[in-house]
Amino acid sequence: MLKRSVADARQPVMADKKDTSSSIKYYVLDTNVLLHNPNAMFVFQENHIVIPYPVLEELDAMKRREDDVGRNARTAIRQLDRLRGFGKLIEGVSLEKLGVRSSGATGWLSIDVEDHSRPPILSADKPDNRIIAAAWSLHRANNRVVFVSKDLAARIKADALGIKSEDVRDQRVDANRLYQGYMELAVSRDIIDDLYADRMMSIERLEPYLKTETEDGESYMREITPNQYVILTDAQDETHSGLARRLTDTEHLIPVAAQRKPTFGIMARNVQQTMAMDMLLDDEIKLVTLLGSAGTGKTLLAIAAGMTKVFQEERFDKLLVARPIMPMGRDIGYLPGDKDEKLGAWMQPIFDNLSYLLSTRGSPNQAPESKTTEQRIDKLIADGRLVLEPLTYIRGRSIPLQFMIVDEAQNLTPHEVKTIVSRVGEGTKLILTGDIGQIDNPYLDESSNGLSYAVEKMRGLGMVGHVTLAKTERSELASLAAERL
């Protein structure tokens, strides 16, 4: 491949035996791309990466922050500094010089230091306009320029100027085909009866029911992955049904029975909640992801299972519940009060669930010396058995022998979810819950958030389970609102 600088993009591309010039593109990166993932500069394979000079200025302004944004800014700057050791960035440096750290990228990266003229519509002297102007200038001379930004408004501006624009495709999943954690099959009556009679069934017996056809008439076999649930319904009688889960590392299904007794005062109200509780109480499943809209019970079920495992069975030393302070890593210093008072504002949904579970309605087993749910919660916290923390304090820790719940995980990036999972120590069970329909992070959507990414990338692993909760069970009014509003 020819060594290409930004200036070369304005000239006809010269091909040689190593150059596939007709397919090479010039990707102009916005600042937020590197702040979201500092390694994003390495995901464009053989193409040329262009970083406008205003991006460097914005990275420099962010590098002193103590949160994930600051850390990512510093990482991106260090990556560029390492590349600088292999040549002049304004002329273009081969990404292959970084070896395995470049994730297989074979293209070139260069810094665009020119002060580009801007169309009248971009006359305001703002970093965003100067970055888009760099892409616009390259685009006028070369129609293979792509502006990459996680800012939807910036992509729309670029598109209005005729510049092809897109989000980073790396670490994205298809939200419309996201793994649900279960499938439904209409089977013969004897399949259901044999499942519960024998307490186990070979997946091979379901093969006739797993065959399906595409719209083009082609047939294929659906796969039942480890820890995936199967809802079996009698094809002749819909009232006759069963629930099974594929046993890890085997070719067999095992029946899943409804709860016989409450889990810290909670009983599953529908089949998806039954699946969720089955995974939450299974010590062999180390990572559980729960998706669902508001009121489906994902957080309440997770906390109830955690309290059972920690306070009753004593299977884990602590129950750790964490939520991202939006965005993850943002300080809570601007709120009034001390740390606990500040934390209370962010953790109130967790306190609501704890209060319910520790109330007379939620759990029949109460400590006689405690008179209020607030006192019970305070005592559990004082004893160190219940820990409530913002995710700001998770980085750098090792977390062994804990039942750990991360609520609102849809507001985390894939990189942040990886950071959290990598903190899990021996004997810890991690639960990620969230609603991908309610994302507060301005640079994430249903396809790019860390929870969706974890669901899709971790599916099929023996120690991982997932279920999407579908029905609102908070109240009759909440259910009606979910359906009609």
N, C-alpha and C positions, 0 to 999 in steps of 0.2 A: 504494500500500500504506500502511496506517495505521502510524504510528509506535507501536511497542509496547514497553513496559517489562516487567520481570519481574512487577511487581505486576499489570499488565494481564492476564497469563496466568491469573490467578485469577478474572477476571471474564468474563462472556460476551463473545465476540468480536463487535465491531460491524463490519458490512460497509459499504463504500461502493463506488463504481464502480471503484476501484482495488484493492480488497481481495478476495482469493480466500481468505477466512478458513477455509473448509471444508478446504482443502488445506495450509494453513500449519501447520508443526510447530515445536515448541520443542526444539532439540537442546542438551542439557546436556553439556558437554565435560569429560572427565577430564584431569588434568594430563599423563598419558603420551601423550595424543593430540598435544598441542602440543610435547612433547619429542621425539616421533617425527617430526613435520612441523609446524613453526611456522606454515605457511600453511594448515593444515587448517581453520582457522576460516573460510576463504573457499570451501569446496567444497560448501556446503549451499544454494546458489542463493538462492531467494526466502524461505527459512525464517529463523526467529529463532534466534540463537545465544546461549546462556546460559553464562556462565563463573562458577561459584561462587567466592566470595572465597577459600576455602582453596586453590584452584588458583593464585591470585596469590602466596600465601604460599609454596607449593612451588616455583613458578618463581623467586621471589626467592632461595630457599635454594639453587637449582641454578645460578644465573647466574654464579657465580665459578669454576665448574669450567672446566678448560682443554680439555675434550674436546668431542665433538659434542653431548653432552647440554647442556653449558653454553652452547655457541654457539646451540643451538636455543632454549634458555630466554631468552637475551638477545634473539634475533630476535623471539620471541613478545612479549616485553615492549615492544620498540620498535614493533611493529605496533599494540599496544594504545595506546601513547602517541601514535602518529600519529592514531588514531581519536579519541582524547581531544580533539584539536584541533578536531574537527567537532561536538562536543556532549558532554553528560554521559553517561558510560557507564552510570550507574545508571538512566537513562531510556531508553537505547537509541540507538545511532548507526547511520546507514545505511552499509552496506558499499560502496555505490556511490561513496561519497566517495573511496575509494582508487583508483578508476578501473581501469586495466588490471591493477594489482597484485592486485586482488581476484578475478582469474580469472572475471569475469563475475558474481560474487555480487551479488544485488540485495536481500538481506534486511537484517535488523538484528542488531546485537550489543549485549548488555548484560551488566553485572556484577551478580551477585546478592550483595548485602552483608548479607542477613538471616541471623540466627542461628536456623536452623530447629529446631523440635522434632523429635526422632527417635523412631522406634518403639523399643520396649524392646530388640529384637534388636540395634540399633545403639547401645546405650548407651555403649560404649567411645568415649572422646573421641579419635578418630584422624582424620587428614585424609581418608582414604578414606571413613569413615563420614559425615563432615560433607558431603562432596561428594555421596554417594549420598542423604543426607538432603535436600539441596537439590532433587535430581531427584524424590524421593519427595513432597516438599511440593507441588511444581508439578504432579505427576501426580495428586494427590488432588483438585486443583481443575480440571485440564485433561487430558483423555485423549489429547491429541496431543503428549505429552512423550516424547522418546527420549533415553536415556542412552547416550553414546558413549564407549567406553573400549577401549584395547588390552589391558587386563588381563582375562583370561578369568574369574578369580575374582570381580572386581568386577562383571562383566556377569552372572554367575550370581547374585550377591547381589541385584542390582537386579531381575533377573527373578523371584527368589523373593518380592520385595515387590510384584510385579505391574507393574513398570515395564518398558516395552519397551526393550531394550538391544541394541546392535550395535557392531561394529567400524567403523572408517572405511572406507567403500566405495571411496573414491578410492585410486588406485594399487594396486588388487587385480586379479588375473587369475584365470581359472578353471583351477586346477591340474589338474583332471581332463581338461581338453582342451588342455593346454599343447602348443605347437608342438614336434614331435619332430625336425624338420629333414629328414625323409625320408618317403617313402610307398612302398608295395609294390603292384605291378601284375602281374596275370597276363596275358601278351600272347602273340601268335603267334610262332612261331620266327623268322620273317623279320624281325620288328622288332628282335630282339636281334642277328641276323646283320648287318643293314644298319647298325645303330648302330656296330659296330666296324669294318665294312668302309669306311663313308663318313667315320668319325671325327666325325660330327655328324648330328643328326636334328631335324627340325622338331617342335615340340610338337603341331602340328596332327595329326600321324600318331597321336598317342596319345589324341586326343579320344574315340574310341569306347570306350576303356578308362577314361576319367576320369568318365564318366557313372555316377552312383549314385543310389539311391533312399532316401528316409527311411522311417521306420516307417509314416508316413501315406500312403505310396505316391507322394509327390511326388519328381520327379527333379531333380537339380541337377548342375552340372559342377564337379568338384574342380579347384582351381588349383594349378599348380606355380609357386612363387615363386622369385625369383632366388636362386641358390646352394642351392636345395633338391635333395636327392638322390632318385633314383627307383631302387628295386630292381626290376628286370625279371625275371620268372620265366616260363619257357616253360609255357604252360597244359597242354601235352601231356607235358612232360618236366621235372620239378622240378630235375633235375641240370643243366639248361641254363639259365643265368641271366646277367644282366649288371647293371652299375651305371652310372648316368649322373647328371650334375649339370646343372641349368639354367645356362647361361652368362649372366653378368650383362649386363643391358641388351639382351638378344636374346630371340628366340622359339625358341631352339634348345637342345638337350641335347648335351653332350659326354660321351664315355665316360670312366669313371674306372677305371684299371687298378690292380691290386694292386702293391705295392711290389716293385721288382726288386732292390733292395739295402737293407740295414738303414739306419735313420735313427739315427745315434749308437748303433748296436748293437741297435736295437729294430725288430721287425717287427710289423705289425698282425696280430692273431690272429682277428679276425672282421670282418664287413662294416661295423659301426659304427665300429670303430677305423680301418678303411681310409678311411671318410668323414672322420673327425677328422684323420687325418694329411694327407689331401689338402688340407683347409682350412688346417691349421697351416703347411704348406709353401708355400701360395699367397700371394705377396707382395701381390697385389691385394686380398685380404681383410684388412681392418684390425682388425676386431673378431670374435673367435671366442668363442662360449659353449659350454661342455661341461657337460652334466648327466650324472649317473650315480651309482649306489650305490657303496659301498666295494668296491674291487678291480676296478673296470671299466677302470682304466688312464688316467683322464682327466688326472691330474697328471703321471704318468710320460710320457705321450705329449707333453704340452705342454712339459715340460722337455727331453725329447729333441729335439723340433723346435727349441726355442730354442737349445740348445747347438749344433745343426747350423748354424743360421742365423748365430749369433754367432761361434763358435769355428772353424768349418770354412769356411763360405761368406763370412764377414765381411760379411754383409748389414746387420747392425745393430752399433752400437758396444758395447752392453752387454746382458746378460741380467739383468733386474730381476725378482725373485720376492718377492712380498709376501703376507702373510696378515693378516687382521684379528685384533687382540688383543681378545678378546671382552669387552664390545662394542667396536666400532671406536672408537679414540681413547683407550681406557683406558690409563693409564700402566703401565709395567712396573717402576716404581721399587721396589715391594715385594718383588721377587725379589732374592736375593743375587747379588753379583758386579757387574762392570761391564756396559756396554751389550751387548757381544758375548756375554758369559756369560748374561745375562738373555735375550737374543734366541734363544740356542741352544735353550732350553726350549720356546719357541713354534714355532721353525722346524725342530724335529727331523724331522717328516715330509718336509720338503724336503731336509734333509741325507741322509735315507735314500735318496731317489730319486737325488740327486746322486752319492752313494757307489756306488750300483749302476751308474749310467751311466759313471762314471769308473773302475770296476773292470775287470779283465781280461775278465770275463764281459760287461760292458755295452758296452765299446768297445775295439776292437783297437789303436787309435792312442793310445799313452800317451807322455807326456813322459819321456824316459829319466832325467832328473835327479830325478824325483819317485818316491818309493818307496811311499808309501801314498796312499790316496784322500783322507785328511784333509789331507795335504800338498798334494795337487793342488788341493783346494778352497780351502785357505788362499792358495795362490799366485794363483789366479784372482781371489779377493777382493782380495788385495794389489795386483794389477795393475789393479783397477777394472773388470774385464770381467764379473765376477759380483757383483751387489749383492743382498743379502738384507735386507729391511726390514719392520718392522710398518707397517701403513697409517697409523699415527699421524703419520708424517712425510711423507705424500704431499700433504696439503693445502697449497695455495699454491705448489706446484712446477709447472714445465713440463717435460715428459719427452719430448725428441725423440730419434729414431734409436735406440730401444731396443725389445727384445723383452720385453714386460712381461706377467708372469703374476700374476694375483690368485687365490690358492687359497682355498677355503672361502668363496666369495662369497655363499653362501646365508645367511650371518650378517650381511649388509649390508642396510640399508634402501634403498628406491628412491632416496632423496635422496643417500645415501652412494655408490651406484653412479654416479649422475649426476655427483657431485663427482669421482670417479676418472676417468671417461671424459672429463670436461672438462679433465683435466690432461694428456691425451695430446697430444704435440706432433707436428710434421711428421715423417713417416717412421717413426713408432712403430706397432707391432702389439700389440694388447691381447688377452689371453686371460683369460676369466673361467671358473673351474671351481668345481664344488660339487655337493653332494648335498642336494636339498631335503627329503629324508626324515630328515636329521640336522641340525636347526636348534637352536643353543644360545641364540640371542637370545630372551628370554622374551616379547617383544612382536611376534615375527614367526612366520609359519606358511608352509605351502607356497604360499599364494596371495598373500601380502603381502611376501615377501622380495624384495630387489633383483635377485637373479639371475633368478628367474621373471619379474619385471617387465621386465627387460632383454630376455629371450628373446622375450617376446610383443610388446613395443613396437618392437623393432628388426628383427623379421622382415621379409623382403622387400626389405631395402635392399641395394644392390649391393655394398657393402664390408663386409657383415656375414654371418656364417655361423654355423650352430648344428647340433649333433647331440646326441641323447640316447643315451648308451651303455647297453646293456641287459644284457650278459653279463659276469659276474665272471670275470676271467682271472688273478687274483692267484695262485691255486693250486687244485688239485682240492678240497682241504678247504674253502677259502674259498667256492668255488662251491657245494659241497654245503650249507654253512652258510647261504648266501644263499637257497637253495631251500627248506630244511627248517626252519630255526629262526625 
